Amino acid sequence: MLILTRKIKEKIIINSNIFITVLKIKGNQVCLGINAPNNISIYREEIFLKTKINKC
């Protein structure tokens, strides 16, 4: 696992076409903005796992 430290408005870039931006930090929650091509699906972990279980 790669662990990075970012401040508000700083970005992480994945594969030169996915941008993750830290929008705000409030207590123990971080608000992220994600820009990615339309053909890439983005899920919260709990939703991904729930849909994966339903497909089995």
MODELLER restraints for C-alpha pairs under 7 A, 6 or more apart:
rsr = mdl.restraints
at = mdl.atoms
rsr.add(forms.Gaussian(group=physical.xy_distance, feature=features.Distance(at['CA:7:A'], at['CA:22:A']), mean=6.74, stdev=0.5))
rsr.add(forms.Gaussian(group=physical.xy_distance, feature=features.Distance(at['CA:8:A'], at['CA:22:A']), mean=5.03, stdev=0.5))
rsr.add(forms.Gaussian(group=physical.xy_distance, feature=features.Distance(at['CA:8:A'], at['CA:23:A']), mean=5.59, stdev=0.5))
rsr.add(forms.Gaussian(group=physical.xy_distance, feature=features.Distance(at['CA:8:A'], at['CA:24:A']), mean=5.78, stdev=0.5))
rsr.add(forms.Gaussian(group=physical.xy_distance, feature=features.Distance(at['CA:9:A'], at['CA:21:A']), mean=5.89, stdev=0.5))
rsr.add(forms.Gaussian(group=physical.xy_distance, feature=features.Distance(at['CA:9:A'], at['CA:22:A']), mean=5.28, stdev=0.5))
rsr.add(forms.Gaussian(group=physical.xy_distance, feature=features.Distance(at['CA:9:A'], at['CA:23:A']), mean=5.68, stdev=0.5))
rsr.add(forms.Gaussian(group=physical.xy_distance, feature=features.Distance(at['CA:10:A'], at['CA:21:A']), mean=5.76, stdev=0.5))
rsr.add(forms.Gaussian(group=physical.xy_distance, feature=features.Distance(at['CA:10:A'], at['CA:22:A']), mean=5.94, stdev=0.5))
rsr.add(forms.Gaussian(group=physical.xy_distance, feature=features.Distance(at['CA:11:A'], at['CA:19:A']), mean=6.46, stdev=0.5))
rsr.add(forms.Gaussian(group=physical.xy_distance, feature=features.Distance(at['CA:11:A'], at['CA:20:A']), mean=5.40, stdev=0.5))
rsr.add(forms.Gaussian(group=physical.xy_distance, feature=features.Distance(at['CA:11:A'], at['CA:21:A']), mean=4.37, stdev=0.5))
rsr.add(forms.Gaussian(group=physical.xy_distance, feature=features.Distance(at['CA:11:A'], at['CA:22:A']), mean=6.55, stdev=0.5))
rsr.add(forms.Gaussian(group=physical.xy_distance, feature=features.Distance(at['CA:12:A'], at['CA:19:A']), mean=5.82, stdev=0.5))
rsr.add(forms.Gaussian(group=physical.xy_distance, feature=features.Distance(at['CA:12:A'], at['CA:20:A']), mean=5.09, stdev=0.5))
rsr.add(forms.Gaussian(group=physical.xy_distance, feature=features.Distance(at['CA:12:A'], at['CA:21:A']), mean=6.51, stdev=0.5))
rsr.add(forms.Gaussian(group=physical.xy_distance, feature=features.Distance(at['CA:13:A'], at['CA:19:A']), mean=4.67, stdev=0.5))
rsr.add(forms.Gaussian(group=physical.xy_distance, feature=features.Distance(at['CA:13:A'], at['CA:20:A']), mean=6.38, stdev=0.5))
rsr.add(forms.Gaussian(group=physical.xy_distance, feature=features.Distance(at['CA:17:A'], at['CA:36:A']), mean=6.20, stdev=0.5))
rsr.add(forms.Gaussian(group=physical.xy_distance, feature=features.Distance(at['CA:18:A'], at['CA:35:A']), mean=5.66, stdev=0.5))
rsr.add(forms.Gaussian(group=physical.xy_distance, feature=features.Distance(at['CA:18:A'], at['CA:36:A']), mean=4.57, stdev=0.5))
rsr.add(forms.Gaussian(group=physical.xy_distance, feature=features.Distance(at['CA:19:A'], at['CA:34:A']), mean=5.70, stdev=0.5))
rsr.add(forms.Gaussian(group=physical.xy_distance, feature=features.Distance(at['CA:19:A'], at['CA:35:A']), mean=5.07, stdev=0.5))
rsr.add(forms.Gaussian(group=physical.xy_distance, feature=features.Distance(at['CA:19:A'], at['CA:36:A']), mean=6.56, stdev=0.5))
rsr.add(forms.Gaussian(group=physical.xy_distance, feature=features.Distance(at['CA:20:A'], at['CA:32:A']), mean=6.57, stdev=0.5))
rsr.add(forms.Gaussian(group=physical.xy_distance, feature=features.Distance(at['CA:20:A'], at['CA:33:A']), mean=5.66, stdev=0.5))
rsr.add(forms.Gaussian(group=physical.xy_distance, feature=features.Distance(at['CA:20:A'], at['CA:34:A']), mean=4.58, stdev=0.5))
rsr.add(forms.Gaussian(group=physical.xy_distance, feature=features.Distance(at['CA:20:A'], at['CA:35:A']), mean=6.52, stdev=0.5))
rsr.add(forms.Gaussian(group=physical.xy_distance, feature=features.Distance(at['CA:21:A'], at['CA:32:A']), mean=5.57, stdev=0.5))
rsr.add(forms.Gaussian(group=physical.xy_distance, feature=features.Distance(at['CA:21:A'], at['CA:33:A']), mean=5.03, stdev=0.5))
rsr.add(forms.Gaussian(group=physical.xy_distance, feature=features.Distance(at['CA:21:A'], at['CA:34:A']), mean=6.43, stdev=0.5))
rsr.add(forms.Gaussian(group=physical.xy_distance, feature=features.Distance(at['CA:22:A'], at['CA:31:A']), mean=6.17, stdev=0.5))
rsr.add(forms.Gaussian(group=physical.xy_distance, feature=features.Distance(at['CA:22:A'], at['CA:32:A']), mean=4.76, stdev=0.5))
rsr.add(forms.Gaussian(group=physical.xy_distance, feature=features.Distance(at['CA:22:A'], at['CA:33:A']), mean=6.48, stdev=0.5))
rsr.add(forms.Gaussian(group=physical.xy_distance, feature=features.Distance(at['CA:23:A'], at['CA:31:A']), mean=5.38, stdev=0.5))
rsr.add(forms.Gaussian(group=physical.xy_distance, feature=features.Distance(at['CA:23:A'], at['CA:32:A']), mean=5.43, stdev=0.5))
rsr.add(forms.Gaussian(group=physical.xy_distance, feature=features.Distance(at['CA:23:A'], at['CA:33:A']), mean=6.39, stdev=0.5))
rsr.add(forms.Gaussian(group=physical.xy_distance, feature=features.Distance(at['CA:24:A'], at['CA:30:A']), mean=5.98, stdev=0.5))
rsr.add(forms.Gaussian(group=physical.xy_distance, feature=features.Distance(at['CA:24:A'], at['CA:31:A']), mean=5.16, stdev=0.5))
rsr.add(forms.Gaussian(group=physical.xy_distance, feature=features.Distance(at['CA:25:A'], at['CA:31:A']), mean=6.24, stdev=0.5))
